[in-house]
Amino acid sequence: MENAQLAVLATLAKGDYTGIVRTRLFLPEAWTEGSKRLEAADVPKEARRFRTKPELAAEMIATLHAEGVAFDFTNVNALCGNCTAYRYRIDALCSYIVFVHCDQTIYLADTQPSVPERRSEKVPTPSVIKTSAFSQRVDEFAREQPPSAWQCITYHQRTKGGHTREVLTKQVWR
């Protein structure tokens, strides 16, 4: 990307109304490596550090939470949904709904990850975290669900109608 402005937005919605409550300028990492370009574009000094879109989104949610802004849950795209650091950061702040990629691996029970114990002095000490929990791809899990598990929801109502989707709600671990 040569020249463009990208923003990460936080909106609040109630019924048919939606309003933008926070924005953060997203800068590609290449932009943050030199100050001449940033100064020429009048990018504020506090925004000149590279942060991913999920980091910016999590910062906004944490700020809104700290300011006492009331919301029931957050809803984010698959980019944030696929980012473990994002989910860990907001986990203690609020409930959330995330879109996920169909090939994302999920666990249907708490993974209880651990590093296996060393079995012998002859082998190196294990350092890779393991789990005995069953994992499954999202698309495989979705195909196995009965029709009664799915709900039809309509959102973003407009004068010409809204978006209708079939959704499956399930607490999972990743």
C-alpha positions in Angstrom: 0.0 0.0 0.0 1.6 3.2 -1.1 -0.8 5.9 0.2 -4.0 5.2 2.0 -5.7 5.8 5.3 -7.0 2.8 7.2 -8.8 3.0 10.5 -10.0 0.6 13.1 -13.4 1.6 14.4 -15.3 0.9 17.6 -19.1 1.4 17.3 -21.9 1.1 19.7 -25.3 -0.2 18.5 -28.7 -0.3 20.0 -31.7 -1.4 18.0 -31.6 0.3 14.6 -29.0 2.9 15.7 -25.2 2.6 15.4 -22.6 5.3 16.2 -18.8 5.4 16.0 -17.3 5.9 19.4 -13.6 5.4 18.8 -11.2 5.3 15.9 -7.6 4.5 15.6 -5.3 5.1 12.6 -3.8 1.9 11.3 -0.3 2.4 9.9 1.4 -0.4 8.0 4.7 -1.4 9.6 6.7 0.0 6.7 5.2 3.5 7.5 6.4 3.4 11.1 10.1 2.8 10.2 10.8 6.3 9.1 9.7 9.6 10.6 9.9 11.8 7.5 6.9 10.2 5.9 5.0 10.4 9.2 5.8 14.0 9.7 4.9 14.9 6.1 1.5 13.2 6.7 1.0 15.0 10.1 0.6 11.7 11.9 0.3 12.4 15.6 3.4 11.2 17.6 1.4 8.9 19.8 0.1 7.0 16.7 3.5 6.5 15.1 4.3 3.1 16.8 3.3 0.0 14.7 0.4 -1.8 16.2 -1.7 -4.6 14.5 -5.4 -4.0 13.9 -6.3 -6.5 16.7 -4.0 -4.6 19.1 -5.7 -1.3 18.2 -9.2 -2.9 18.6 -8.3 -4.3 22.0 -6.9 -1.0 23.1 -10.2 0.8 22.2 -12.3 -1.9 24.0 -10.0 -1.6 27.1 -10.3 2.2 27.0 -14.1 2.1 26.7 -14.3 -0.4 29.5 -12.1 1.8 31.8 -14.2 4.9 31.0 -17.3 3.0 32.2 -19.0 2.8 28.8 -21.6 0.1 29.1 -21.9 -2.6 26.4 -23.1 -6.2 26.6 -20.5 -7.8 24.2 -18.2 -7.1 21.4 -18.4 -8.4 17.9 -15.3 -8.6 15.8 -14.2 -9.9 12.4 -12.1 -13.0 11.8 -8.9 -11.1 11.9 -9.4 -10.3 15.6 -11.1 -13.7 16.1 -8.0 -15.5 14.9 -5.7 -13.4 17.2 -5.1 -15.2 20.5 -3.6 -12.0 22.1 -6.7 -10.0 21.2 -9.0 -12.6 22.8 -6.9 -12.9 25.9 -6.8 -9.1 26.4 -10.5 -8.6 26.2 -11.5 -11.9 27.9 -11.6 -10.3 31.4 -13.3 -7.2 30.1 -16.4 -8.5 28.3 -18.2 -11.2 26.5 -17.4 -11.4 22.8 -18.6 -12.8 19.5 -16.0 -13.5 16.9 -16.2 -14.4 13.3 -13.7 -17.2 12.5 -12.1 -18.8 9.5 -13.6 -22.1 8.4 -10.2 -23.8 8.8 -9.6 -22.6 12.3 -9.0 -25.3 14.9 -11.2 -25.2 18.0 -11.6 -27.3 21.1 -15.0 -28.1 22.6 -13.6 -28.3 26.2 -11.0 -26.4 28.1 -7.6 -27.5 26.7 -5.7 -27.4 30.0 -2.4 -27.0 28.2 0.8 -28.1 29.9 4.4 -28.9 29.1 4.9 -32.7 29.5 7.2 -33.9 32.2 10.7 -35.0 31.3 10.7 -38.8 31.1 14.4 -39.5 31.1 17.7 -37.8 31.7 18.7 -39.0 28.2 16.2 -36.8 26.4 16.0 -33.0 26.4 13.5 -31.3 28.7 10.2 -30.8 26.8 9.3 -27.2 26.0 6.3 -27.5 23.7 2.9 -27.1 25.2 0.6 -30.0 24.7 -3.1 -30.8 25.3 -5.0 -34.0 25.3 -8.3 -32.3 24.4 -9.9 -33.2 21.1 -9.5 -30.6 18.4 -11.6 -30.0 15.3 -11.8 -27.6 12.4 -14.7 -25.1 12.5 -16.2 -26.2 9.2 -16.2 -29.9 10.4 -17.8 -28.9 13.6 -20.5 -26.9 11.8 -21.3 -29.7 9.4 -22.0 -32.0 12.4 -24.5 -29.7 14.1 -28.2 -30.6 13.8 -30.5 -28.0 12.2 -32.0 -27.2 15.6 -28.7 -25.9 16.8 -28.7 -23.0 14.3 -30.5 -19.7 14.7 -31.5 -17.3 12.0 -30.7 -13.7 13.0 -31.2 -10.4 11.2 -29.0 -7.4 12.0 -28.3 -4.0 10.5 -31.9 -3.3 9.7 -32.3 -0.7 7.0 -35.2 0.7 5.0 -34.5 -2.1 2.4 -34.2 -4.8 5.0 -31.3 -6.2 7.0 -28.7 -8.8 6.7 -29.9 -12.3 7.7 -27.5 -15.1 8.7 -27.7 -18.5 10.2 -25.5 -18.6 13.3 -24.3 -21.2 15.7 -23.5 -20.2 19.2 -21.1 -22.3 21.1 -18.4 -21.7 23.7 -15.2 -23.1 22.4 -11.5 -22.9 23.2 -8.7 -22.2 20.8 
